[in-house]
Amino acid sequence: MRSHEKSPGAFVNKYLKSRLPNSTENELESVSTAFGLISTRTNYNSFNEKGTFDEDEYTTAHNHFQGIQRLKDGQHFVISGGSKREKAANLIFCKADNYGHSPNSSEYYAVSRIESAIGSNVIHEKIASDKDNVVGIYQLNKWSNRNNKLKDYWHAGGMDVCGDILVVPLENSKEKKSIIRFYDVSDFNDIKFPIKSGKTNKPKLIAEHPIKGNSGAVALTKRADGKFLLASWTDSDDDPHRFDFYISKKINDLAKWEKKIPFHYNKLVPEYDQEPKFQAINFVRQKDGKLFLVGTGNTNKAAPFFGGTHYANLYEVIYFKDGKNNRKFHLIRINQREFKGGGFFANFGGGAGIYVNSKNKMAIYSAHHWRRKSSINIGEYWPVLEPNHKKIFFKRDLIIELYEHTHFKGKVLRLFDEKDSSMKNFDKIFVEGIDFGDRISSMRLILPEGYKFCLYPDKKHKGKAEEFEGTGYYEEREDLFNFGDEFSSCKIENIIKYA
């Protein structure tokens, strides 16, 4: 029923060696600023799995998800998972098909939203839209009695993407060694979903890099000189918690790598009281050439059975040569942030991954540890609407944030474009998994000229509305003191009058 990878050991796809997929990465004006703008609260999303999994597959601690990446087309997500019981390492592909589409929308409209926030597909129902589905599952370490070399490489860890190159580690904790795999995810038509049909192409394996030691998470980027930089995080073997860095021997080549350059976490400046246990690491680039790395995890190693705090740590990556001309890497801590909630939808101790678009935005996506009620759930930690946002001119670009408490605190209902901008009854919507009701007490918004946002005291857009006219620029109301906790519906209206 599924497609499998058969080749163990050192490997390079000779056909792809001279024509690697696009490795261009989006860069940020200021990584530190973008990291600081990521909302600490998440948008809930769910993907129907429709019988993709066996009944008991990915339902317990021994069958868990660990990495998640939003791919370049904007609609596909890939999640890495490992099943200790089945000895299977998997890539699970999901498609947010409902994203970017609206009644009477044009193709241009859908394309224009391709890098924007997904929002939430469980606002009106606690289950996903029929259009948002798991579209394929692909086993990375297929083995048989005649070929069992990959049997113990069942743990697929935290992933990264470099353009259209997906990098994922397969960990063999029994023998304390790993294989780093590089896949081409540039052409979804070529992959021909659903993968599980058995008559299909599969994600193209470009190369693999066997290493000594456990690799729980990896990151990949391309240097200015054309060589690739690979980082592997280890916190589960007998050696110190560490990053191992590898530089490719040749430009545009993922097959051969120089000797590893380790950096032990206890050398970090400034030091932490407790070493983290990262579930995922990702490189992030700044337009001035500086390189950064983000590590994500949860403070409680027993999560989600016991509560913990989701965290993301930001470091600047420094490469240098010492007095003996030895190559070295050093990390400098820039920021550490904590993130809230997630429930059965998101946990940084499960799967997490950084996403950077071409519009100077950084977000974090997170998956829960396993599926629930025949669905895979993820959370989207999108940046808050900032005061210096560029002027917008089209309805499709509007963003409205409605907070349950004053001063932009508490749960937040985020409305992106016209698809969810009209709601007839706040009592029948769900924000972060619970009823939202009439809790709105503060608001941020950006709305184009010619439109107004109307908040009504009664259901179905009835009663005297409080109206907020669009200017195309950022607006905020930190305390709706005269009207807070009294709204029951909302909609966007066109205020341009034609003769």
C-alpha positions, 0 to 999 in steps of 0.5 A: 500500500505504501512506497518505500526506500530500499537502499541502505548505506552511502548513497547519491542519486547520480541523475540528480547530482549535477542538477540539484533542486532549487536551494534558494532560501528566503531571508529576513531583514532582521531575524531577531525582530521577526523572531520577537514578533511571532505570536505566543498563541496558535491557530488550530488546524487539522488534516483528515487522515481518511484511513491512511493509518492502521488503527493503532498507528501513531496513537501512543508514545511509541508512535510519535511525530517529531518534525514538521515543515511547510513546503514552498508551495504553501499548501503542503506540509510534511511531518516526520514520524517514528514508530518504535513498535513497527520499526518504521520511519515515515514522512507524512504529507498533508495538504491545506487545500482549503487555504487561499480559496474563497467563494468567487475567488480568482486564480490570482487571488489564490496565488497571492495568498500562497505564503500567508497565514493558514489561519484556522480551519476549525473555527466553525467546526471542531473537525477539519474541512473535507478539503484538508487531508493527509495525502500520503505516507512514505516509509523511509526505512523499508526492510525485509528478512533479506535486507534488514540494514535499515530496521533499527533506523526507525526514528525520523527526527526534526527536519529542515528545508533548504529551498526544495531540499528536505533534510531528515535524520534517521536515528539508530539509537541501538547502535548510536548512529544515524543516516541523514537523508536529503530529498527533492520535494520540488514537484508534487505533480511528480510525486503523484499523491496519494503515495499509498496507492502503490502505483506512484512515484515517490519523493526523490532521494538525492543523497544520504550521509551516514554519521556516528552518534544519535541525530535527533534533529538536523538543519541545512543551509547553503553558504555564500561559497556554494557549499552546504552547511549541515547541523545535527543536534544530539542530546540522547547519547553518552557524549555532551549535548551538542551541535555537530556541523558538517560542510560539504566538500564541493559546491552544489553537492550533498554526497560528500562532507568534511569531518564534523566540527562539534560544538558542545552546548555547555560552551554557550555564552551566556550559559543556561542553567539547564541544557535544552532537549531540542526536538527540531533545529532550523537555520534562518538567514538574514539579508546582511549575510548573518546566519542564525539557528532556532531550536525548539522543544518543551521543558517537560520531557514527559510531555504531553502526558505532563504539562510543560512550556513550549520554548524556542531559542534563537542563536547567531551562528559564528564560523571562524578559524582558530590560531592553529587554522582549525575550523570552528563554530560558536553559537551566541544566544540572542533570545529565548521565548516561551509559547502558550497552549496548543492542547491536542493540536501543538506541542514543541516536544512533539513536532516543530519547524520554522517557516520564513516567507518572502515577505519578511515573516517568520512563523513556527508550525507545531504538530501534536505527538500523535493523531487524534480522532482520525486526524493530524492536528497542527498549530500555526504560530504566526507573527502578530500584526505589527504597527509598521505593516506596509499599506494594503490596497486589497481586501484579500490582504486584510488582517483582523485580530480580536482579543478576549482581553484588553491590551491584546491579551488572552485568546485571539480570533484571527481573520485573514482575507475575506474568507472568514471575515463574516461571522454570524454568531460568535457563540458557534465558533471555536478559538484555540479549541473552545467556545469564543462567545462575546469575549472581544475586548481589544483589537488590531486590524489592517483594512484597505480603504473603501471598506469598514469592519462592523462589530454587531451586538446581536447575532446575524449582523443585527443591532447598532454596529460599531464601525471601523473604517479602513485606511490601509494602515495598521490600527488598534483599539487596546481597550474597547471599554464601551463595547467590550464583551458585548459583540455577537457577530461581525462582517466586512462591508464595502463603503464605496458608493457608486453613482 
